[in-house]
Amino acid sequence: MSFTGPTKYREEAARTIRETPEVRTSITAATRAFDAHRVHAWGEIDVEPWRDWARDVKSHVLGNLDTYLEQAEEQLTANGVQVHWAETADDALAVLSQVVREHGIENTVKAKSMLTEELGVNKHLEGLGVHVRETDLGEYIIQLLDQPPSHIVGPAIHLSVDDCRRLFHERLGTPLDSEPDELAGAARDALRAEFLAADLGISGANFLAADTGTVALIENEGNIRLSTSLPRVHVAFVGIEKLVPRLEDVSGFLQLTARSATGQPIGNFVSLIQGPRKSDEVDGPEAVHVVLVDNGRTKLLADDVAWEALRCVRCGACLNICPVYRQTGGHAYGWPYSGPIGAIIAPGMLGLEEAMPLPLASSLCGACTDVCPVRIPIPELLVHWREQAAEQGLTPPTETLGLKAYAKLAQSPELFAAAGSMLRHVPLELGGRA
């Protein structure tokens, strides 16, 4: 997804609030609920040592990424997995095209995956003539609406129950007064046929244990487990930053991620995938492909400051606490990763010019750092990208002039006092005080 210019964020955010104010209501309610659950779940454990441990493990992996990637490839291959390397999104999609051709794929079911959103997997499959269906309930809803996800964990949190009632009435024939459980049941019935017809199941990966070549997936609905076990072929797209050293590390990360994302001690379903089914097993795919995706990650890793963003476990806690995200939702950010985390990884992965003005879309309140389970110093990284933008001349001219004028005033107590006196007489609608 491309940006259209430095005013994209502000224009789209303002339009969202102005034209559909109920979006803000839905998003605020959902994110506040998510965060309240996180607070409760963190209160059940001694969370600060967990956060220190998670930070240190992820930082260690990122500092030794080449070693762990080689180990993971070796173990995956030993498990019977076909491993592919993708430097770019085009490389990853080329692998998918190859799998489709080799296995004669006609129908695909897809588990929730932010990386596949980043790569544009659905559009690519449709271009190949392959039917693709999202199976996570939130992703299923927004696919029916032809919308991108609005949140890392809750892709449809910008929609109200009435929005979903109208959609399901139009597409699945449910009554307009259906309860949420009835809507979920209708989606479940529709998706059963999709699962049974699928030749290919696609997933991401929450974590990849290097020592055993194990892909770990966490979910609440069971759709990921069906997507990765019923079809005869499974393709997992894995960002290279998703590695952890050992399988035993996965247990800690799964729990900390769930507590941070939804306030659960752990997700309802955890799948540990090590390869295709063996000759004595009755279910599971005949072939498993793991695509290790870079797509700008090593570029971000090379930044002496911003590399810490790659510790992210995609829990969405920083979105839930962010006062800016709550006003606009995720669509205003212009690419799959929204909120504070999106604002610090976009410049590194897409390029700063492409990502502007996302690093400016923050009040720097610091709440995101307080809730990050892996202690990413998000405000510091936002300031880092703002400094880079200023050095490259990417900030708005009015902002540059305004800051220069303020700096001049701040150096002279007399001028500063005079300016303050003048502003007290400016009408409120023009910026004066009440």
C-alpha positions, 0 to 999 in steps of 0.5 A: 500500500502506498502513501499519497503524500505528506497530508494523507494521514491528517486528511484521512483521519479528519475525514473519518471523524467528520463523516463517520463519527460512530467509528471513533465511538466503536474504536474507543470502546473496543480499545478501552476494553482491550486495555482494561483486560490487559491491566487485569491480566498483567496484575495477575503476574509479576509482569516486570521481570517477564517484560525484561526477559522478553526484551532481552531474548528478542534483542539477543535474537536480533543481534544474532539473527544470521545464526538463528536463521541458519539454525531454523532453516536447518531444523525446518528442512530436517522436519520435512519443511520446504524453506524459501527465502524472500528478500522482497514482497515480490520474492515472497509472492513468486514463491506463492505462485510457484506453490500454486502451480506445482500443487494445482491450487484452486481454493485457499483458506487463510488464517489471520496474518499481518504479514500476508496483509503487508505482502498483498497475498489475497490480491495476488492469489485472485490475480492467479485465479485462485479463490481465497477466503479469510477465516478469522471472523474479523478478517472474514467481515472486512474481506466481505466489505473489501476493507483492510484491517483497522487493528492488529488484533481486532481487524474489524473493531471500527465496525458496530454490531449493527454494521455487522448485522446489515452486512450478514443480512445482505451476504448470508441472509441472517435476520437484521436483529440477529445476536452476535452469537447468531452472526458468528454461527452463520459465519461458521456455517459458511466457512465450513464449506470453504475449509473442506474445499481448500487445497491450500492453507496460508498462515503467518507465525507468531514465533519460530523456534530456531532449535526445533524448527517449530512454527507457533501460532496463537488464536481464539477461534480454531480457524488457524488450526483448520487452515493449517491442517485440513488443506493438503498444502500449508504455506507459512509466511514468517517475518525473519524477526519472529525467531526465538532461540528455543522452543521453551521460550515460546511458552513465555512469549505466548502467555505474555502476548496473550495477556498484552493483546486480549487479557487472556492467560493464553489464547484458546488454541496454540498450534505448534507446527514442525512439518507435514504429516507423517506416514502414520498420521491421519491428518495434517498437510502433505506439504509444508512451505515456510517462507522467511520474509525480509521485505525491509526488516534487515534495513530497519535492523541496520538502523542503530536506533530504530532496530528495537522496533523489531522486537514487536510481538504484534499484540496491539497494546500500544494501539489500545492505549494511544489517544491518537489511534483512538480518534482515527482507527487504523485505516488513516495510517495508510498501511497494515501496521497502524498506531504507534508501532506502525509509525516507527516501523514504516520509516525503516521498512518503507523509507522515511519519505514514503512513511511521512507523516506517520512519525508525527502522528503522536503526542509523545505521551509515552503510554505506549512504552508503559504497555509494551510487553517487550519494552520498545521505547516507542517515543524515542524512536518517533523522535529519532524519525522526526529528527531524520525527517527534519534533516532530510527536509521532509517536515512541513515548511510551516512547522519548520518556520513555526519552530524557528519562530518559537526558538527565537521567542524562547531566547528572549524573555521580553519577546516571549512575554510580549507574545504571550500578552498578545495571544491572550487577546486572540479570539478563542476560535483563533487559538486564544484562551477561554 
